[in-house]
């Protein structure tokens, strides 16, 4: 089967030599997916009528006892609410702790237009009329993303994050890097301290000699691409396979708002915009990520003719806990990547699989060696 076409995403961490399959649940019942090669610690339950529900099987309590912790750095403003909050919710409900970090240690704020939908219609610049939302209702985060964001805002760790400069690789068992497209994302993407931390996280092994899981989605992959390994002097993505926000998805959202919606701010959907002398799409997410790779083919898009190709590429369908058909998630060893908010449920579920596999190894509570 071609890369990215599988409905079940196989995840492999090379040092452990074990495989986890996460299958899309079929109907309204509660389903369990679990590895056939690891302990019951890896089992999780999905209830499609509620938020992600952990299975209190053997191993789940062990996660709580050992306090396996995932770090999620965020920009001060404009991060995508779905990519961050749905991932947070699924990972937390699977039994893992999540800590946050910002540049100054103050709480972060998601992209407010993606939460409300206000300002995404042609009349969105008019104070009263902007409350009337048409295009904005379709472009904003869906009900699952908004609900998860409201819940995340009640989390004390979210309200009291750490500073980028205080982060240490050995304090964490995994890392999640969400994205977002608005211009204030640049602070997060360009921060040299954060880039160095991300690079060290990729380079460092724990006390068992194993690499920790890392997940990046959408513009979060740019942060990974810009993280330069101390060992190789190249991007930590060099030699890896990845996906990210594709130019096709980025361009369609950009053109929709530029020509039909937010005409007074036509580049809202572009974090970086090309200069006149630049090639077309030179500063798109896909193009920048490709420049960091060993070869262009390592950027994995949805293959033509792939099953559910239209659902995956139209940019209007989003995955759910019980429906991975619209999602496109790529695994390469301990690294997991996805494209946009419409992949988030599947992305987060498979990140849980990576964490479960990592934590199922002997002495998993012994965290780390420095790079």
Phi, psi and omega in degrees: 000142184291152178304137177084355184265347185286137174285327172264124183266118179274131183240130181228129171258117192302316183296336184270335179059044178222158187234142178239130175249129174249120183255144173293132179293154190265309184226203189282359181281172174274134185238148173244137170242140183205159179282154176262356184243352182242179184284176181291354174304333186275358185278138176225154180248145177242126174244110190284353179264001181216184175290171185304125186248119181287148175269118183281057178269176176303133182107325178296313178297328180295324177299317181294317180298316182278348177054050174299129191236137178249137177260135177234095174291148180222155168284165179294328182216156165079012174290157182286125183293326181289310184299327180275306191285321177295319176299313177304313184295315181293318181291318178297315182290345174275358174108009182255149173276148176232124172252156181241160176215142174228171185297325184246004181079009176263155183300149181264160179232128179289169178297110186293328177293327178288341177271317186263330187082356180285136180095003182253011176247163183303334179262014186293349178273353181266122190311312184275315184296335182297343177291339177276115187242128173239287176300323182301327179293330179278331184272335184289172175301145180282182186298327181289320178293317180293319179296317179296322179296318178299321178292319180297327179295346177267354183281125183298327180291327176291320182286338182229073182284168172273169175270149176308316186292345181263359184285138176231132183305318187292352179276353190228155180255347180195167181218137175239133182236095178283172181242206185154153188245343186292158189303329182289355171295340184301326180302318180287318184287332186258358184291118184292325178296316180292319177302319179294320178297316179298316179298316179295326179295321177290322185283325190283142169253158178277188183295344178266359182082019183252150178275141180279151178293141175227133176235134178225139182226140174059234181291345174301333179290331175298317178302319177295317181299326182275352179281115185262123181294134174291336184280320188250340186075008179243169175302145177294347176276348182297122183091359178251162173259142183206163163237178179189184175302121182280158177297325180299316179289317181297316181294319182295318178293320179298311182294324179299312181285326182294318187257337187236351186227272188271063188294333181282348177223068194293343184254019180306322184275005177246119177291322176231142182239144183288148169277164182305327182277352182280149172297159177303133175066018184301324180258019171290160179301312183300315183294316180295319179297317180300325180294340180270351187270161178294323177210151186300329181294346178286349171275115189258108176263174176290126183288140174303137180083359179297147175303135182063030183303316181297317179299324184282333190246349185291333181080012179237354180249137180241148180286168177223173177302326184255011183212099180267003186302320180282352189273154176222107184232134183241131177248136174220098183062235182274004186248133181234138180222156178210174194263311193202177183305332180292352177258358199295318181300314180293319176303310183292321178298318180286332172294321174301320178299318176299315180295318179299318180295316179298316184281347180280347180288153179303143176060035183291345179282349175276110200281302200203159165245148176287152180296000000 
